[in-house]
């Protein structure tokens, strides 16, 4: 699990390659049923950090979309 988390964090350094991150997250989710309690607690802590990184990556990759409606004004002429 630790190796998978390490790889996931490495993949998260590039916000423009979400496919690889998704694949690694899916593999990590498959491992959850076999994890021990200690591993699950560690995973919970790490996932909180990963969530923050994902939110940052989303803002980097797609943040411009949030500003788009403010920059574009639609006018309707009748």
C-alpha angles and dihedrals in degrees: 000000000000091000091050091050090048091052091046092054089049091052091048090064088080111059092188097066105065094150093071092046091051091051092051092047091051091052090049091051090053089058095054098088091058096046124111122235093258091052091049091053090049090047091052091054093047093046089057088057092044091052090057091050091049091051090050091048091050090053091048095047100036107013091108088068090064090058096043098087090052092052098044117064117193116210125193118205119198 
